[in-house]
C-alpha cells in the first residue's frame, strides 16, 4: 500500500497528498487500550489500580508531575498506589526498557499489582514514536494501560 502511494504521488505531482499523523494513530491506540482495560477492570467490580511514573531533572524528585498523576487518577476514580508504586528515572535515561524505574512499573503490571501507569506526557515514556509504540503494545499485551495526562494536542508530541 505504501509503495502504491509513493508511486501515485510520483506520477501525480499536482495532487495534494496528505500523510497520516503517526501521533494521532498512537494516541488512538493508547486511548482504545485504556478504555478496554478500564472497562474490563470495572466489570470485575473494582477500581483500576495505577502506578505513577515521572522523570527527574537534576536529581530532584518530580513532585509536581507525580502530584498531577495522582490528581488525574483520583478524578478518574482509579486507585493510586502509594510510594511503593511511584517510580522515577533520570531525564535523559536510555530507552524505556533499560530504565530501572520503568522496569519496576512493568514488574508491577506483570505481578498483577497494577492495571496501568499514569504519566504527564507520552514523551516521559519515550520521545521516539517507535519506542513509545513498543511500550503501548507491551502494555496491551499484558492487559494494562498507559494514561497520559496531557493530550497529544496539548503536549505537541505523541
Protein Blocks (a to p, Z undefined) as FASTA:
>chain_A
ZZmmmmmmmmmmmbccddddfklmmmmmmmmmmmmmmmmmmmnopacddddddddeehia
cfklmmmmmmmmmmnopacddfklcccddehiacfklpfklmmmmmmmmnopagbdcdfb
fklmomcfklmmmmmmmmmmnopacddfbafklnopZZ
